[in-house]
């Protein structure tokens, strides 16, 4: 016997075509695409494959249809977006259900479920890109403020004929602005890459930054023998933000200490007022600030630079009662965590 042409078409669609019974509970029909799209046999309970976060929405969707059927007003489309599967098998489905009538009464609910995973992922990527661009704008404003201030101050002094003005200092500050812009663009694009790493002296890198940041009357104490494998430019950016954070919170006479960790890695600590333990996990969030006129992006930049190097960064209390930021190689951190 020749098969129904309509059934042949439905059986070869890539979208899931289905129909529920009049009680909107049992499956009357699903086409072969169900198993490939949903990932389970049609014999399985559909509710069992819906992601737990979507089960409430699915129940409310069916309840709304039942209520409309009971009220005699089900003449419309019902749309539901759900996630099925887990991990690598997770799929996003957009489902449209339409009541089926016979002799004036509803005899079931027919629908089509389309795999919109690629669309959802593209939308998510676009949202992340917009967020990164917004963060980039904040980061640029934050990190350019200091070298721009240095350059302008020396140019103003030169215009006034002040002999203490330094053309070289102004040029160095402007070149630093160019470097910062390139570095932050890399971070904002989320590529997770650093330049070529080399063995860097923590003392040399931190002292160079200290001389080019407004540290007022603060003191730097650094272990002269400590070294780390890092991208020198990004390490300087990391120190700039930590030093500004320490002086901003700790005041003009704060002492900042940079040194190695016994188990590998390094730390940057100060003897300022410290950070509330309740905020230790939040300080790296974009926009989070604990005052002093900070913009809430400095420690976000620190966290991203650490991530780009494969470091885990954490904050705790220093010996002097202030903040202590520790940087561990992620591979070594994992080894320590293994029993």
N, C-alpha and C positions, 0 to 999 in steps of 0.2 A: 504494500500500500504506500502511496506517495505521501511523504511527510508534509505537514502544514507548512507553507512557505514562511509564514510569520514565525513559527517555532524555529525554523532553520536559521532565520536571521538572528533571533534572540540568542540562540545557542552559540552563535559565533561572535557576539559582541564582547568587547573587552571590559565593559562596565558590568557591574553586578545587577541583574534584573531579578526581582523577588516579589513574592506575594504572601501576605499573612491572611489567616482566616478571619471570619467575622468577629471573633473575640479579640483580634489583634494580639494573639499569643503564639499560635502555632504557625510554622512555615508550610505553606501550601506548595510553593515552587521557588526554586532558585536555579539560575542558569549555570553552566559549567565555569563561568568566570569567577564564581564565588570562591572556589577553593584556591585559585591562583592569586586573587586579590586579597582575600581575608586571611588566607594561610591555613585554614582548617577545613575539615570535611563538612559538607552541608548537614550531616547528622549531628554535629556539635551544637550546643546551645549558643545562639548568637550573643547572648548577654555575657557569656563566659569569656569571650575574646575582646570585649570592649575594655579599654583602659579604665582602671578604677576611678581616675579623675573625671571620666565621662559618664559613669553609670547613672549618676543623679540626673544629668541632663537628658539621657536617653529615657529614663523613667518619666520625667516630666513631659517629654515629647509625646510619648505614647498616651500619657494621662490627658494631655490637651486634646489629642485626637479622639479619645474615648468620650471626653466631655462634650466635644462638638457633635459627635455621632449621637449621643444621648439627647442633645438639645435639638437634633434635627438640622444642624447647620455645619456639615463637614465639607462644604463645597469649596475647597481651596487646597493649595499645595502646603505641605509641611516639610520644612527643611531642618536638617540636623547635621552637625559636623562632629565626628567622633574620631578617636584614635584607637587602632587595633594593633595587637602584637606588642612586642617589647624589644628593646635594644635595636640591633641591626634589622630586625624584622618589623619594626614599627612602621605603620602606614597610617596616613590621614585620609579619611573618607568623607565625602560630602554626599548626604543622602536626601533624596526628595521622595516623599510619600504622597500618594493620591488615593483617596477613598474610591472603591469600586462599587457601583450601584447595579442593582437588578430588581426590576419591578418596584422601583421607588425606594428600595431599602439598601443599606450598605451591607455588602456580602464579603468585604475584605479590604485590605490595604495593599496596593501595588506600588512598587517604587523602583528607583534606580540609585545605585551607589557608585560614585566615581572616585577613583584614586587621585587625590589632589596633593599627594605628598610632595612632588616637585614644586608645585606652586607655593605650598606652605613653607618649604625650605627656602625658596627664593625670597619670599616675603620676610622671613626671619633674617636672612642675610642682609636684605636692604635695611631693615630696622637696626641691625647691628652696625652697619656702615654709617647710618645717620647718627647713631649714638657715638661712634668713634670720632666722626667729624666734629661733633659738638664738644667732645672731650678734648680733641686736638686744639680747637679754638681756645678753650680754657687753659690748656697746658702751655700753648704758645704765649698767651698773655702773661701767665705766671712766670715762666722761666726766662722770658726776654726782659722782664722788668729790671733785674739787677744789672746786666751788662749794658742795657740801654741807659740806665741812670749813670753808670760810670762814664760812658762815652759822652753823654750830654754835659756832665759836670766838668770834664776836662776841656771840652770845646768851649764852654762858657768861660772857664778860667783863661783859656787862650785868647778869646775875644776881649777879655778885660785886661790882657797884658800881664797876667799873673805868671811869674816864672816857675811856679810849682806845677803848672800844667804839663802834661806829657802827651805828645802826639802818639808815641808808641803805645801808651796805655789805652788811648782812645781807639787806635786801630785794632789792638788786641781784643777790646770789648766788642767792636763791630764784627770782627772775624768770629768771635765766640757766638754772636747772634746767628750768623750764617750756619755754624756747626749745630747749634741747638735746634734750629729750624729743621735741618735735615734729619737729626736724630729723632725729634718728636714726630716727624712725618712717618718715619719707619714704625715707631711705636703705635701711632694712631691707626695705621693701616693694618695693624694686628698681624704682621707677618712673622712675629716671634723670632726675628733674626738679629744677630749682632754682627759687627765687623769682625775682622780677624783677631782672635784672642792672643794675648802674649802674657808673659810673666811680668806683672806690674808691682812696683814697690808701693805699698799702701802709704808709706810716709811721704814719698815723692808726690804721689797723686793727690793726697789729701792736703798737703802743704801748698801745692800749686793752686788748688781750689780755694783754700783758706785766704790766700792773698788776693783773690779776685772776687770775694764775696764780702758784703758789708757785715763783718763780724763784731764791729764796735770794739769793746774792750774784753771780749771773750778770749778764752785760752784754749789752744789745741795741744793735746798730749797724745803722741802717736809712737807706737813701737817702731823703731828704725829698721828692724830686721824683717818685719812682716811683709809677705808678698801674696799675690793672688793671681790666678789665670783669669784675665778679663779683657774686654774691649776697652782700651784706655779712655776713649772719648765718652762712652756711656758710663763708665765708672766715675768719671768726673761729674757727669750730670747727676748721678746718684748721690755723690758727696755734697754737691751744691744744695740739693733739696734737703738732705738731712741736716746740714749745717744751718741753713736758713730756718729750718723747723726748730732746731735746738736753741738758737739765739732768739727767735721769735717768741718761744714759750719760756725760755729760761732767763732772758734778760741780758743786759750788757756784759755781765761778769760771769756768765756761765762757763764751765769747763767742759770741753768735748774730748772724749777719748776714743781713739781708733786702735784696734789691736786684733791679733789672731785668736781664734778659738782652738782649744786644745784638741778637739776632735776634727778639726779642719774647718775652713771658712774664716770669717772675720766678723767683728762687731763694731758698732758705732754707738757710744753711750754718752750721756750728759748727766750733770748733777742738778738739773732744773727741777721743776715741780712734778715731773712725771706725767704719766697718762693713766687715767682711771682704768682699772682692770676690766671693767664692763665694756670699755671702748677698744680693748686690744684687738679684737677681731674686726672692728669697723673702721679703724684708722686708715686702712688702705682703700676704702670705698671712694669712688669718685664723688667729690662734692662734700665729703664729710670733713668738718672742721671743728676744732675745739677752741676757736677764738684767735686772738692776737692780730686780727686782720688777715688771717690766712684765707686762701681761696679754696682749700679743700682738694687740690690736685697734686700737691707736692709729693705726698706719700703714695698716691696712685702711680705717679711716674716711677718712684722707687720700686714699687711692687712689679711694674711692667718690666723694668730693666732687670730686676732679679729673675723674673720668669724667663726673659730672653736669654739669660746666661745659664738657665737650668738650676737656679738657686731657690731654696725655700727661705722666705723671710718671715721672721716672727718678732714680736715686741714683748718685752718684759720689763721688770724694774731693775735699774742699775744699782751698783753698790752704793752710789751717792743718793739714791732715792729718786733719781730722774728716769728718763726713758733709755732703754737699751734695745737696739735693733740688731738682730743676729742673722747672718747669712750663711746657710749651709748648702753644700752641694746636694741636689735632690737625690742622686744615686746613693750617696753616703747616708742621707737621712732614711732612705728606704731600708738600707742594710741594718741600721741601728734599730729600726722598728721590727725587723724579723726576729722571732723568738729563737 
